[in-house]
Every structure is written in structure tokens, then in C-alpha cells.
Amino acid sequence: MDKHMKVFAPDGRIYQIEYAFKAINSFGQTSIAIRGTDCVVVCTQKKVPDKLIVADSVTNIFNISDSIGVVLVGNMNDGRIMVAQIRNIASQFKFDNQYEIPVPVLAQRVGNELQRYSQRAGIRPFCCMITLVGCDEEFGPQVYKIDPSGSAIGYKALATGSKEQEALTQLERAYKKCDGQWNTKQAVEAAIKTLSAVVSSDFRANEIEVGISTVGQPLFRKLTIQEVETVLNDMADAM
């Protein structure tokens, strides 16, 4: 057998890619992303394994450029390498073209890069699921998922990780109720409600991370603990 080839199943599946998908779910992390009418929101659990760890040093949400963010689930050692590569792609595009790379273009280029890792036996697929979000000047709010196989697909609402299927069911129900017409406040609350429902936990402000970008303020940023606390209080009052 050629040492440069991956191992295929008789029906054409690549075993290493399937192992990567299973490994991602084994980390027990779940993320939610929602594309509103004028915003994009991402939400994920913040798991700090030890009280002596500085909480700010543990995160699954990163800035790629000023207006593009990413949330990762899976192996965060692989994830940090991917963040560095995605930042390089985005910065090279801006250097060459003098404007920010559109999220759909970035997603396709990252997908092409990841697909290379499904071709050779000497390198394994990355064990992380990537959700790219941002508000483009041309395309508006965008949410894209990129999986270890290199597939890059746009979504209106998205869940990744160990509770993916349950979260997608919740998101579909929420989408039907408002026909996907979430404003910024509704999108943030819907993301938190969905995550809380699938992990069966009422979060404190320091137990979740929320990233946001709006058409009016396209800079991608994470909400502070005080901002998250305000949202949770408002949600509690509305119940």
C-alpha cells in the first residue's frame, strides 16, 4: 500500500476523518452560533478545570481579524494551531487586496487547507470543529461551519460538539417561532437558552462565553462578565 495514502472503507469513507469527528464529541464541549437580522452571536461553555488556573487564559472564542471571530470545539491544542493558520490566511488576503476577507471566502480557503490533511498518511486531520462568524460589508451577518474533512457550509443557526443534535433540534424550534428574524438581544438570549437546555444547567456569568458582532458595530468581541450577567438577569426576570 502506498504510504502516502489514507485508509478508505469499501464504500469510500475515510476512517481517519470519522475518528476525528468522534474525538471532537469526546471532549464534551458544545457551541451555538446564530445569524440574526443584524448580528451574529456565538456561545459556548467556559470550563476552567482548576481553581488555580487564571480563567481569562481559558477560552474557545478567538478573534481572527477585527470583524471576524471563531469558536472552536474539540482538541484545543489543534484549535490554536488552526487559529494561527486562519489568521495568516486573513492577514495575507488583506495585505494583497487592502480590505478584510469576506467570511465565505475565508471559510472556503480554510476548508481547502483542512482537506489537504485528508490526503496523506503522514499528517492526521485536525481534531476540532470550526465555526467562523462575522458581519461582512457585502454579505451581512455570516455563520460558517468547517469540519475536519474540509467541508465549509453556511448556516442560519448552528450547533457543534457533543450535544450537537439536541441543540439543532432546539434551534429549529426557535427558528420557526420567529422565522429566523432574531434581533441582537433575541439572538443572544436564544443562544444562551439553547446551550442551557442541552447541557441541563443554569449558567452563571463566568461559566459561559458569548461573542458578538453587529452590522452597526462589526468589530467582533466577547461580552464581559458584567454584560453576560445583565443578559442572564433579564432572562430570569422575563420567565
C-alpha positions as CSV (number, residue, x, y, z in Angstrom):
1,M,0.0,0.0,0.0
2,D,1.3,3.5,-0.8
3,K,2.5,5.0,2.4
4,H,1.1,8.4,1.3
5,M,-2.5,7.3,1.1
6,K,-5.2,7.4,3.8
7,V,-7.2,4.2,4.6
8,F,-10.6,4.0,2.8
9,A,-13.6,1.9,3.7
10,P,-15.1,-0.1,0.9
11,D,-17.8,2.5,0.4
12,G,-15.3,5.3,0.1
13,R,-15.3,6.7,3.7
14,I,-12.0,7.8,5.2
15,Y,-11.5,6.2,8.6
16,Q,-9.3,9.0,10.0
17,I,-11.9,11.6,9.3
18,E,-14.5,9.6,11.1
19,Y,-12.2,9.1,14.1
20,A,-11.7,12.9,14.2
21,F,-15.5,13.5,14.3
22,K,-15.8,11.0,17.2
23,A,-12.9,12.5,19.1
24,I,-14.4,16.0,18.9
25,N,-17.5,14.8,20.6
26,S,-15.5,13.1,23.3
27,F,-14.3,16.4,24.7
28,G,-17.8,17.2,26.0
29,Q,-17.9,20.8,24.6
30,T,-20.9,22.3,22.8
31,S,-21.1,25.7,20.9
32,I,-24.0,27.6,19.5
33,A,-23.9,30.2,16.7
34,I,-26.9,32.2,15.5
35,R,-27.2,34.6,12.5
36,G,-29.7,37.3,13.3
37,T,-31.1,40.0,11.1
38,D,-28.3,42.5,12.0
39,C,-25.9,40.4,14.1
40,V,-24.0,37.1,14.6
41,V,-23.7,35.6,18.1
42,V,-21.7,32.6,19.3
43,C,-22.0,31.0,22.7
44,T,-20.1,28.2,24.4
45,Q,-19.4,26.8,27.9
46,K,-16.3,28.1,29.7
47,K,-14.7,25.1,31.5
48,V,-11.9,26.0,33.9
49,P,-10.6,22.7,35.2
50,D,-8.8,24.0,38.3
51,K,-9.5,27.0,40.6
52,L,-5.8,27.9,40.5
53,I,-6.0,28.5,36.7
54,V,-6.4,32.1,35.5
55,A,-9.9,32.0,34.0
56,D,-9.1,34.5,31.3
57,S,-6.4,32.2,29.9
58,V,-9.0,29.5,29.1
59,T,-11.2,30.3,26.0
60,N,-12.8,28.7,23.0
61,I,-13.6,32.0,21.2
62,F,-10.9,33.9,19.3
63,N,-10.6,37.0,17.1
64,I,-9.4,36.2,13.5
65,S,-9.4,39.9,12.4
66,D,-11.2,43.0,13.6
67,S,-14.6,41.9,12.3
68,I,-14.3,38.0,12.1
69,G,-14.4,35.7,15.1
70,V,-14.2,31.9,15.6
71,V,-15.5,29.5,18.1
72,L,-13.8,26.0,18.4
73,V,-14.8,22.7,20.0
74,G,-12.6,19.7,20.2
75,N,-8.9,19.5,20.9
76,M,-7.8,23.0,21.7
77,N,-4.1,22.2,21.0
78,D,-5.2,21.6,17.4
79,G,-7.5,24.5,17.7
80,R,-4.8,27.0,18.5
81,I,-2.8,25.9,15.5
82,M,-5.8,26.3,13.3
83,V,-6.5,29.8,14.7
84,A,-2.9,30.8,13.8
85,Q,-3.4,29.4,10.2
86,I,-6.7,31.2,9.8
87,R,-5.3,34.5,10.9
88,N,-2.4,34.1,8.4
89,I,-4.9,33.5,5.6
90,A,-7.0,36.5,6.6
91,S,-4.0,38.8,7.1
92,Q,-2.4,37.8,3.8
93,F,-5.7,38.5,1.9
94,K,-5.9,41.9,3.5
95,F,-2.2,42.6,2.6
96,D,-2.9,41.6,-1.0
97,N,-6.3,43.3,-1.5
98,Q,-6.4,46.1,1.0
99,Y,-9.7,45.1,2.5
100,E,-11.0,42.5,5.0
101,I,-11.5,39.0,3.7
102,P,-15.2,38.1,3.4
103,V,-16.3,35.3,5.7
104,P,-17.5,32.9,2.9
105,V,-14.1,33.3,1.1
106,L,-12.2,32.7,4.3
107,A,-14.3,29.6,5.1
108,Q,-13.6,28.1,1.7
109,R,-9.9,28.8,1.9
110,V,-9.7,27.2,5.4
111,G,-11.7,24.3,4.1
112,N,-9.3,23.8,1.3
113,E,-6.4,23.8,3.7
114,L,-8.1,21.2,6.0
115,Q,-8.9,19.0,3.1
116,R,-5.2,18.5,2.4
117,Y,-5.0,16.7,5.7
118,S,-7.3,14.0,4.5
119,Q,-5.0,13.0,1.6
120,R,-1.7,11.9,3.2
121,A,-1.0,9.3,5.9
122,G,1.9,11.4,7.4
123,I,-0.4,14.0,8.7
124,R,-3.7,13.4,10.7
125,P,-6.8,15.5,10.3
126,F,-7.3,18.3,12.8
127,C,-9.5,17.3,15.8
128,C,-11.6,20.4,16.1
129,M,-14.8,21.8,14.6
130,I,-14.5,25.5,13.5
131,T,-17.4,28.0,13.4
132,L,-16.5,31.2,11.6
133,V,-18.7,34.3,12.1
134,G,-18.7,37.9,11.1
135,C,-20.7,40.8,9.6
136,D,-19.4,41.4,6.1
137,E,-19.9,44.8,4.4
138,E,-21.1,42.9,1.3
139,F,-22.9,39.8,2.6
140,G,-24.0,41.0,6.1
141,P,-24.1,38.5,9.0
142,Q,-22.5,35.2,8.2
143,V,-22.0,31.9,10.0
144,Y,-19.9,29.1,8.5
145,K,-19.0,25.7,9.9
146,I,-15.8,24.0,8.8
147,D,-15.3,20.4,9.8
148,P,-12.1,18.2,9.7
149,S,-12.9,16.9,6.2
150,G,-12.7,20.5,4.8
151,S,-16.4,21.0,4.2
152,A,-17.3,24.6,4.6
153,I,-21.1,25.4,4.8
154,G,-23.1,28.5,5.7
155,Y,-25.8,28.3,8.3
156,K,-28.6,30.4,9.7
157,A,-28.2,28.8,13.1
158,L,-25.6,26.2,14.1
159,A,-24.6,23.9,16.9
160,T,-21.3,21.9,17.1
161,G,-19.9,19.5,19.6
162,S,-21.1,16.7,21.9
163,K,-24.7,17.9,22.2
164,E,-25.0,19.0,18.5
165,Q,-28.1,17.1,17.6
166,E,-30.1,18.1,20.6
167,A,-29.1,21.7,20.2
168,L,-30.0,21.7,16.5
169,T,-33.5,20.5,17.4
170,Q,-33.9,23.3,19.9
171,L,-32.6,25.9,17.3
172,E,-35.0,24.6,14.6
173,R,-37.9,25.2,17.0
174,A,-36.7,28.7,18.0
175,Y,-36.2,29.5,14.3
176,K,-39.7,28.5,13.4
177,K,-41.2,30.7,16.2
178,C,-39.7,33.9,14.8
179,D,-38.9,32.8,11.2
180,G,-35.2,33.5,11.9
181,Q,-35.8,37.2,12.5
182,W,-33.7,37.5,15.6
183,N,-32.5,40.9,16.6
184,T,-29.3,41.2,18.7
185,K,-31.0,40.8,22.1
186,Q,-33.1,37.9,20.9
187,A,-30.1,36.2,19.2
188,V,-28.0,36.4,22.4
189,E,-30.9,35.0,24.6
190,A,-31.7,32.3,22.1
191,A,-28.1,31.1,22.0
192,I,-27.8,31.0,25.8
193,K,-31.2,29.3,26.2
194,T,-30.3,26.6,23.7
195,L,-27.0,25.9,25.4
196,S,-28.5,25.9,28.8
197,A,-31.3,23.5,27.7
198,V,-29.0,20.9,26.1
199,V,-26.4,20.8,28.9
200,S,-29.2,20.9,31.5
201,S,-27.6,23.7,33.5
202,D,-28.5,27.2,34.6
203,F,-25.3,29.1,33.9
204,R,-23.6,31.7,36.0
205,A,-22.0,34.6,34.1
206,N,-18.5,33.2,34.5
207,E,-19.5,29.7,33.1
208,I,-20.3,30.8,29.5
209,E,-18.6,32.8,26.8
210,V,-20.6,34.9,24.3
211,G,-19.1,36.5,21.2
212,I,-21.0,39.1,19.1
213,S,-20.7,41.2,16.0
214,T,-23.4,43.5,14.7
215,V,-23.9,45.3,11.4
216,G,-23.8,48.7,13.2
217,Q,-20.7,47.7,15.2
218,P,-18.9,45.0,13.1
219,L,-16.0,44.6,15.4
220,F,-16.1,41.1,16.8
221,R,-15.8,40.9,20.6
222,K,-16.6,38.8,23.6
223,L,-19.2,40.1,26.1
224,T,-17.8,40.9,29.5
225,I,-18.9,39.0,32.6
226,Q,-21.0,42.0,33.6
227,E,-22.7,42.1,30.3
228,V,-23.5,38.4,30.4
229,E,-24.8,38.8,34.0
230,T,-27.1,41.5,32.7
231,V,-28.5,39.2,30.0
232,L,-29.0,36.3,32.4
233,N,-30.8,38.6,34.9
234,D,-33.1,39.9,32.1
235,M,-33.8,36.4,31.0
236,A,-34.7,35.4,34.6
237,D,-37.0,38.4,35.0
238,A,-38.8,37.5,31.8
239,M,-39.6,34.0,32.9
